[in-house]
Amino acid sequence: MYVHVCLNIGYHIYMFVVKCRLDYCGISLLIMGSAVPWLYYSFYCRLSTKIIYLAIIISLGIICITISMLDRFSRPDYRPIRAG
C-alpha cells in the first residue's frame, strides 16, 4: 500500500514540474511573439535592422526556453529568479 501511495504522489509532483516548465516556455514564446508586430511596423522600411532585432529577440527567447527547461532551474535556490 505504501509503495502505491508514494509512486502516485511522485507522479503528480513530476507532472506539476513539467507543467511549470511548459508554462515558462509558453510565457517566453508569447513575449517573443508580442515583439514581432512592433518590429514589423517600427522597421518597415529597414529590412536589415528588422532582421537583426528579430534575430536577437528569437535567440534570447530560445536561451530563456532552454534555461527554463533545465532541471537545475527548478530548484528552490532559483525561485527569486523565476519570480523576478
N, C-alpha and C positions, 0 to 999 in steps of 0.2 A: 504494500500500500504506500509506503513512504517513497519508494522509487517513482511511482507513477505521479505522485503529487509534485515531487521535485522536478521531474522532467517536464511536466506541464507548465510549471512556473518558469523554468528556464526557457522554454519555448516562447512564452508570452513576453519575457524580458527581451529575448533576441529579436522578436518581431517589433517590439517597441523601438529598439535601437535602429533597426532597419528603416522603420517609418520616419524616425527623426532624421536619419541621413538623407532619405528621399525628400523630406521637407526642405532641408538646407539646399539640396540640389535644385529643387523647384524654385526656391527663392532666388538663387543665383541665375537661373535661366530667365526668370521674369525680369530681373534687373538688367540683364544683358539685352533682352528683347525690348525693354522700355527705352533703351538708349538708341535703338536703330531709327525710329522716326525722327528723333531730334537730330541725329547725324545726317539723315537724308535731306531734311529741309534746311539745316544750317549750312551745309556744304554742298548745295545743289549744283553749283557751277564749278566746284573744285573737286574733281574726281580723285586725284591723288591724295589730298588731305582727308577726304572721306574714307578712303581705303585704309590709310594709316591709322586714323582714330578707330575705325571699326576693328582692325586687327588688334589694336591694343585692348579694346574692351572685350573682345572674344577671348584673347589669350589670358587676360586677368580673370575672366569668368571661368575658363577651364581650370585655371590654377585653384580658384576657390572651390570648385566642384571636386577636384582631385583631393584637396586637403580635407574637405568635409567628409569624404568617403573613407578616410583612414581610420583604423581602429584607435590609434593613439589620440585622435582628436575627440573621441567620445568619453575620455576620462574626466573625472571631476576637476582635475587641475586646470582644464581649459574652459571651464564653464563661464568665467568672466569674458573670455574672448568670444565665445559663441554668442553670448547675450549682447555684446557690445557691437 
